């Protein structure tokens, strides 16, 4: 397997060194590492050029993480693609374990791993709802993002079939992609944690957007309107959609944003009657 590793980054000079070194330390070698610098102004590009000459550096204006990942996909040459957020870290056997699992399941096209969470420097235990699923995980993908981008390896053929990250989404772009992919493919899982996810820093996208379900609703609606869901998937998608619309209506009413509340209530009525 030829695995290309894509690391999107924006102003994380102090963190990306750790991420890159964790790829270089893999016991299963990769065919290339691409860092897509999404308009950094902190000297990230200089660090890459000076300290990591073996890394392919791609510079672009600041268009967001989805654009950065998509550029990496388009410019990579591996037949398998792995992603690593620049604030996360892989354990040394991460790719080796995934390749071994895929060798036992040669029909597999997508594989992820469990993870270790570090928040503000301390290890925390994920809740039950964050337990990593395997198999046909569409229903698991509906409530929240249940797959970490830093853990996943995907065959390029899946992107050819279903497209890349939605660049119109400022957040939940990973939720959107897993939702689309899980309608067509099972997700295999390495159950032991193989990545370390670091949280708590101020530039995390999830801290900048209130009401993340707004973006999840868009993705669910797109799936429902695509005509690609079977009847069971459509039924579950509609159920979760109505739950999320109810939460958004209540939240916007509470914040006295009646225009947005009315918008989501109209959707709630329309899909509740469909």
Secondary structure, DSSP 8 states (H G I E B T S, - for coil): --EEEEEEESS-HHHHHHHHHHHHT-SS--SEEEEEEES--SSHHHHHHHH-TTSEEEEE-S--HHHHHHHHHHH---SEEEE--TT-EE-TTHHHHHHHHHHH-TT--EEEEEEEEEETTEEE---GGG----BS-HHHHHHS--S-GGG-EEEHHHHHHH----TT-SS-HHHHHHHHHHTT--BEEEEEEEEEEEE--TT-GGGT-S-THHHHHHHHHHHHHHT-S-HHHHHHHHHHHHHHHHHHHHHHHHTT-HHHHHHHHHHHHHHH--
